[in-house]
Structures are given as structure tokens and as C-alpha cells.
């Protein structure tokens, strides 16, 4: 089963989301080449990839989302070829997760106050 590969971007200049990268203005973003499908984005955008997973409420989970697993908050990241979460309380910072138990509670751009631990900020 293949994963739906989609992206969203945070525009640092405008402080807002570009959610549909493929439909964005051609001057801002373009796909080059039929085989490579290289994504070209402005330097003012922070690009985040869809994990292919939904949280327990059916919301899409992206890199940069802040999630709650039981009572622990974690940051969704992509590192070493896979998605994982960073837990501030654990020394092992990358871990697999079951999306059915996860709730997206914010993201690193609109809700930085949810990141109370400095280790999260290293991943930003």
C-alpha cells in the first residue's frame, strides 16, 4: 500500500500556511520534470511532509505537528528515513507511534508555547 505524499508549508514572511502546495501560484512553487517530480519552493517557506497517518479524530498528521499521546506531548519529525516523535522525557528521541492513540494539538509555528522543553526546539 502506498502512502499519499503531500506537503504543507509555513510561509515565514506572511506567517500563514500554504496547505495545497501543488495548487500554489506557479511563481511560488513548481514541479519540474515528469520523472523526478522535484519540488521547488521559495526560501521563505518551511516545508513539512504528510506522514500518511490520521490522528484519533481523523486529522492529518504532518511534520512539525505537536501531538498528545495519553498525557505526554511530543513533536512529529522526519529523521533517518522515517517519521517519529520526540519525547522530552525520554533519552531515545525517535519512536514509532500508533496514530489511533494520537491527537494533534497544535504545531511548532502557531503554538510554540506547547513546546515547553528545549529539546523540542532543536528539531525545529
N, C-alpha and C positions, 0 to 999 in steps of 0.2 A: 504494500500500500504506500503510495507516495504522499508526501506532505505538501500542502498548499504553501508555496513560497511567496510571501508578501512582505512588504516593508511599510513602515511609517517613519516619518522624520519630524524632529523638533527643529523649527526654524529659530536659531538663536537671535537673529536680528529682529524678527517680528514677534518672538515669544508666543508662537502658536504651532499647532500640529498641521502637518501635511500628511493626511491619512491615506489618500489614494495616490501613491507615487506614480503609477502608470498613467494616470489621467492628468497629472500635473502639467502646467504650462510647458510647452516644448522648449522654451527659452531657459527654463529652470532645470529640466530633467529630461533625459532621453535614453532610450535603449539603442545600443549600437551593435550591429551585426546579428544575423539570423542564428548563428551557432553559439557565439559567446554570450549573448544577452547581457552585455556589460552595462551596469547601471552607472550613469554619470549624474552626480548631484552637486549642487553648489557647496562651497566650503562652509557656508553658514548653517548647513543642515547637519544634525546628528542623526544618523540613520540607525534604525532598530528593526530587527527581523522578527516576524511572527514565529512563535515556537511550534505552531501546528496544534496547540492544545487550547482547550477552553477551561475556564475556572468552574467552580461548582454552580455558578449562576449562568453559565453559557457565554461569559465574556471572554474575548480573545486575550491570550497571554503573550506579551511581547517582551523582548529585551528591555530593560530599564523599568519594568513594572515593579512595584513593591507589592508583595503578596503576603497574605497571612495564612499560616499553616497551623491549625489549632490555635495556640496563643502566641506563637512565635512569628515575628515578621522577618521577611527575607527579601533579597533583591534578585531578580531574574537576570542572568548573564549568559553570554555565549563565550565559551572558552575551550580550547583544545578540541574543537570539532563537535561539541555538543552543548545543549542548553543545560543549565543547572541553576542552583540558588546559592546565595551567600548567606550564611547564618552568622551573626556577630558573636554568638556564644560558643561556637564550635571552632576548633582548630582546622578541621577538614572543611574547607570552604566551598567545595563543589559537590553537589549531590543530586542524584536522580529524585524526581518527585512525582507523586500521583496527583494529576490535575483535578481529580474529583474531590479532593480534600483541600484545595487551594482556593482562596478568594483574593481577587485583585482589589487592593485598597487604595492604590494611587500609582504615581510614577515619579521618577527622580527629578523631573522638571517642574511639575505643578505642585508636588507635595514633598519638597526636600525635608520638611520638618519631621516626616515619618522616619527619616534616616538618623536615628539618634546615636549611632555608633560610627566612629571614624573609619572602621574597616570597610563599610559600605562605600564611602566616598572615594576610596582607592579604585573601585571598579568603574566609577562614573567617568 
